[in-house]
Amino acid sequence: MDTGTHIVMGVAIGGLATLDPAVQNDPGMFTAVLAGTVIGSHAPDFDTILKLRNNAVYIRHHRGATHSIPAVLMWGLLIAGAIYALVPNLSFLHLWAWTALSVILHVLVDIPNAYGTQAYRPFTNKWVAHGVINTFDPYIFLLHIGGIIAWLFGANAGYTFLIIYAVIILYYIKRYMDKREIVRTIKEFYPNTEQIATSPTIKHNQWRVAITTTDYFYVGSVIDGHIDIVDQFEKVALPDNKLFDLAKKDKNIAAFLSFSPVYRWEVHDFDDFTEIRFIDLRYRSNERYPFVAVVQIDDNMRILTSYTGWIFSEQKLQHKLDIGDSLV
C-alpha cells in the first residue's frame, strides 16, 4: 500500500489497542503504543532509502528482505525495545504485541497488491503479488480517515476500528472474488492461458490485465466485467547469444528480470551501438508501458549505458540514458 494508508493503519491499530486494559488505563502506555504502531506500520518500507543509490538496487530489494518473515519479527522487537529503553516503566509485552501487529498488517496488506513483495523469505525469494487491491485504494484509506475523525469527535476508538476492519476484511474477500471471476472469464476465452497478471486501478470497477498464453501476450482492461484486449504480442524467448548474455549481466537489466514476470523485449540497431529494451506488460497506462529496462551495447561488446524504472516519455528515457546508470 501507499505510505499514507500505512500511516493511518498505524493510527488505527493504536486505536484498537485501547481495547487492551493495559493500554486503556494508562495514558503513558497508550502514547507509547500509538508511537509503536505508527512507526511499525511504516517500518518495512524504510528500505525506500535504497532509491538514493539507484533504481536497480531499489527495484531488486524494495519489499524484499525488510518484508520477510525474520524482518517482521525483528521490526516489532527493535521498535518496542527502543521505546521501552526510553520509558522502561511500561509493559514491554503489550507494547511489543501491538507494535508487532502493526508491522504484520503492513506486510499482509502489501501481498494483495500488483507490485508484490517477498514476504515468504527465507523459504522462497518468489515475488508474491495477488493483484486484487490497488497500491492506493481510496475505499480503504477513507474508511481509516473516517474512523480517525470519529475517534477525534469522541467515538470509542477500539470498537470503531474493530467495525472498520470487519468491513475491510469483507471488502478484501469481495475483491478476491472479483479477480477469480476475471480469471475464470479469461480462461474461457484463452484455454491455453499460462499466467494472468491483474492490476486493479484506483476505480473499483476497472482492472488492467496482462495474459500469458503458450504463444502470445495479451494486454487489456476489464471494465464492469467486460474484457477489452488492446495489445497482442508474440511470445518470443530471449535469444541465446553473447549480446543478450552480456545484457543480462547489467545491473539494471538483472534487476528488471528478477522483478518482472510478464515482459516482452525488442532490439534496435544504430550506427554505433545496439539497444535492447525490456518492457513490463502489467502497467499499461495512457497507451504506454512505463516500466522498462534499457541497455545500450557498442560494437566491441561494451555496455555504454543502461536504465530501469518508470518512464512516461521517450525524451525522459533518452535523458536518463545520456546521464548514465550510475547517476539514476
C-alpha positions in Angstrom: 0.0 0.0 0.0 1.0 3.6 -0.2 2.7 5.5 2.6 -0.4 7.4 3.6 -2.5 4.3 4.0 0.2 2.5 6.1 0.4 5.5 8.4 -3.4 5.7 9.0 -3.4 2.0 9.6 -0.8 2.5 12.3 -3.1 5.1 13.9 -6.0 2.6 13.6 -4.0 -0.2 15.3 -3.2 2.3 18.1 -7.0 2.9 18.4 -7.7 -0.8 18.5 -5.1 -1.1 21.3 -7.5 0.8 23.6 -9.4 -2.4 23.9 -6.5 -3.7 25.9 -7.0 -2.8 29.6 -3.2 -2.3 30.0 -3.3 0.4 27.3 -6.8 1.8 28.1 -6.0 2.5 31.8 -2.5 4.1 31.3 -2.1 7.3 29.3 1.7 6.8 29.1 1.2 3.2 27.9 -1.3 4.4 25.2 1.2 7.1 24.0 4.0 4.6 23.7 1.8 2.0 21.9 0.5 4.6 19.5 4.1 5.6 18.7 5.0 2.0 18.2 2.1 1.2 15.9 2.6 4.3 13.7 6.3 3.6 13.4 5.8 -0.1 13.0 3.1 0.4 10.3 5.8 2.1 8.1 9.0 0.3 9.2 9.2 -2.4 6.4 9.3 0.5 3.9 12.4 2.0 5.4 14.2 0.3 2.5 12.9 3.1 0.3 16.2 4.8 1.2 17.8 2.4 -1.3 16.4 4.6 -4.1 19.1 7.1 -3.2 21.7 4.6 -4.6 20.0 3.8 -7.9 16.9 2.3 -9.4 18.4 -1.1 -9.9 19.1 -1.6 -6.2 15.7 -0.2 -5.2 13.8 -2.5 -7.6 15.7 -5.6 -6.7 15.4 -5.1 -2.9 12.3 -2.9 -2.2 9.7 -5.0 -0.4 12.3 -7.8 -0.2 14.3 -8.5 2.9 12.5 -5.8 5.0 9.2 -7.6 4.4 10.5 -11.1 5.1 9.4 -13.3 8.0 12.6 -12.7 10.0 12.4 -8.9 9.4 8.7 -8.8 10.5 9.7 -10.4 13.8 12.8 -8.1 14.1 10.9 -4.8 13.5 8.5 -5.4 16.4 11.3 -6.1 18.8 13.5 -3.2 17.7 10.8 -0.6 17.7 9.3 -1.8 21.0 12.7 -2.2 22.5 13.7 1.4 21.6 10.6 2.9 23.1 10.9 0.7 26.2 14.5 1.9 26.6 13.2 5.5 26.8 10.2 4.6 29.0 11.2 1.5 31.0 8.2 1.5 33.4 5.8 0.2 30.7 4.6 -3.3 30.0 7.0 -4.5 27.3 4.9 -7.5 26.3 1.8 -5.3 25.5 3.9 -2.7 23.8 5.6 -5.3 21.6 2.4 -7.1 20.8 0.6 -4.1 19.4 3.7 -2.8 17.6 4.3 -6.2 16.1 0.7 -6.4 14.9 1.1 -3.1 13.0 4.2 -4.5 11.3 2.5 -7.7 10.4 -0.5 -5.8 9.0 1.8 -3.7 6.8 3.2 -6.8 5.1 -0.2 -8.5 4.9 -1.8 -5.6 3.0 1.2 -5.4 0.6 0.8 -9.0 -0.5 -2.6 -8.4 -2.4 -1.0 -5.5 -4.4 0.1 -5.9 -8.0 3.6 -4.7 -7.1 4.2 -7.7 -4.8 6.5 -8.5 -2.0 9.0 -11.2 -1.0 7.0 -11.9 2.2 7.8 -15.6 2.3 11.5 -15.2 2.6 13.7 -17.1 3.7 11.6 -20.1 2.5 11.3 -18.6 -1.1 12.5 -15.5 -2.9 9.5 -15.5 -5.2 7.6 -12.3 -5.6 4.1 -12.6 -4.2 1.6 -10.3 -6.0 -2.0 -11.3 -6.0 -3.2 -8.2 -7.8 -6.5 -7.7 -6.1 -6.0 -4.3 -4.4 -4.6 -1.1 -5.9 -1.5 0.3 -4.2 -3.7 3.2 -3.2 -7.3 2.1 -2.5 -9.5 5.1 -1.8 -12.1 3.0 0.0 -9.6 1.6 2.5 -8.0 4.9 3.0 -11.2 6.8 3.5 -12.6 4.2 5.9 -9.5 4.8 8.1 -9.8 8.6 7.8 -13.5 8.3 8.8 -12.6 6.2 11.8 -9.9 8.7 12.9 -12.3 11.6 12.6 -15.0 9.7 14.6 -12.4 9.0 17.3 -11.5 12.7 17.5 -15.2 13.5 18.0 -15.4 11.1 20.9 -16.3 7.7 19.4 -14.8 4.6 21.1 -11.6 4.0 19.2 -11.4 0.3 19.8 -14.9 -0.6 18.7 -14.9 1.9 15.8 -11.8 0.4 14.2 -13.0 -3.1 15.1 -16.1 -2.5 12.9 -14.0 -0.8 10.2 -11.6 -3.7 10.0 -14.5 -6.2 9.8 -15.8 -4.2 6.8 -12.3 -4.1 5.2 -12.0 -7.9 5.6 -15.3 -8.3 3.7 -14.0 -5.9 1.1 -10.8 -7.9 0.6 -12.9 -11.1 0.2 -15.1 -9.4 -2.4 -12.0 -8.2 -4.4 -10.6 -11.7 -4.4 -13.9 -13.0 -5.7 -13.9 -10.3 -8.4 -10.4 -11.4 -9.5 -11.4 -15.0 -9.5 -14.3 -14.2 -11.8 -12.0 -12.2 -14.1 -9.5 -15.1 -14.3 -12.3 -17.6 -15.0 -13.7 -15.5 -17.9 -10.2 -15.0 -19.4 -9.5 -18.7 -19.3 -12.8 -19.4 -21.1 -11.6 -17.1 -24.0 -8.0 -18.4 -23.9 -7.9 -22.0 -22.8 -4.1 -22.1 -23.3 -3.5 -19.4 -20.7 -0.4 -19.9 -18.6 -0.5 -16.9 -16.4 -2.7 -13.9 -15.7 -1.4 -10.7 -14.0 -4.2 -8.5 -12.7 -3.7 -4.9 -11.6 -6.7 -3.1 -10.1 -6.9 0.6 -10.8 -8.0 3.3 -8.5 -11.5 2.8 -9.9 -13.3 -0.1 -8.3 -14.8 -1.5 -11.5 -11.7 -1.2 -13.7 -8.8 -3.6 -13.8 -5.7 -4.0 -16.0 -4.7 -7.5 -17.2 -1.7 -9.0 -18.8 -2.3 -12.5 -20.1 0.4 -15.0 -20.9 -0.6 -17.9 -23.2 1.6 -20.5 -24.9 2.2 -18.3 -27.9 1.2 -14.7 -27.2 1.0 -12.0 -24.6 -2.4 -10.2 -24.4 -2.8 -6.8 -22.7 -6.1 -5.3 -21.9 -8.6 -4.0 -19.4 -11.6 -5.3 -17.6 -14.4 -2.8 -17.0 -17.6 -3.9 -15.3 -16.7 -7.5 -16.2 -16.2 -6.8 -19.9 -12.7 -7.7 -21.2 -11.2 -5.5 -23.8 -7.9 -6.6 -25.4 -5.9 -3.6 -26.6 -2.5 -5.2 -27.5 -1.2 -8.5 -28.6 2.5 -9.6 -28.8 4.0 -12.8 -30.0 5.7 -14.6 -27.1 9.4 -15.0 -28.1 12.1 -16.5 -25.8 15.2 -14.5 -25.1 17.9 -15.2 -27.7 20.8 -17.4 -26.5 23.7 -15.3 -27.7 26.6 -13.2 -26.4 24.7 -9.9 -26.8 21.9 -11.0 -24.6 24.2 -12.8 -22.2 26.0 -9.5 -21.7 22.8 -7.5 -21.3 21.5 -9.9 -18.6 24.7 -9.2 -16.6 24.0 -5.5 -16.4 22.7 -4.5 -13.0 19.6 -2.6 -14.4 18.6 -5.4 -16.7 19.2 -8.0 -14.0 17.1 -6.1 -11.5 14.2 -5.8 -14.0 14.3 -9.5 -14.9 14.3 -10.5 -11.2 11.2 -8.5 -10.6 9.0 -8.6 -13.8 7.1 -11.8 -14.5 5.5 -10.6 -17.7 7.6 -8.7 -20.3 8.5 -8.5 -23.9 11.8 -7.5 -25.5 12.9 -5.7 -28.6 16.3 -4.9 -30.3 17.2 -1.7 -32.1 20.4 -1.4 -34.2 22.1 2.0 -34.5 25.3 3.1 -36.2 27.5 2.8 -33.1 25.5 0.6 -30.7 22.7 -1.9 -30.3 19.9 -1.1 -27.9 17.8 -3.8 -26.1 14.6 -2.9 -24.4 12.7 -5.0 -21.9 9.1 -3.8 -21.3 6.9 -4.9 -18.4 3.3 -5.5 -19.7 1.5 -5.2 -16.4 1.3 -1.4 -16.1 -0.1 -0.1 -19.4 -1.2 3.5 -18.9 -2.2 6.1 -21.5 -1.2 3.8 -24.3 2.3 3.4 -22.9 4.2 0.8 -20.9 6.1 2.9 -18.4 8.1 0.3 -16.5 11.1 -0.6 -18.7 14.8 -1.6 -18.7 17.1 -0.5 -21.4 20.8 -1.3 -22.2 23.0 0.1 -25.0 25.9 -2.1 -26.1 28.6 -1.0 -28.6 30.1 -3.0 -31.4 33.0 -4.0 -29.1 30.6 -5.7 -26.7 30.9 -3.0 -24.1 27.9 -1.7 -22.1 27.6 2.1 -22.8 24.7 2.9 -20.6 21.6 1.4 -19.1 18.5 2.3 -17.1 15.5 0.7 -15.4 12.5 2.3 -13.9 9.3 4.2 -14.6 9.4 6.4 -17.7 6.4 8.2 -19.2 8.1 9.7 -22.3 10.8 8.8 -24.8 12.5 12.1 -24.2 12.8 11.4 -20.5 14.2 7.9 -21.2 16.9 9.3 -23.5 17.9 11.8 -20.9 18.3 9.0 -18.3 20.4 7.0 -20.7 22.5 10.1 -21.6 23.5 10.8 -18.0 24.3 7.1 -17.4 23.1 4.4 -15.0 25.4 5.4 -12.2 23.5 8.7 -11.7 19.9 7.4 -11.7 
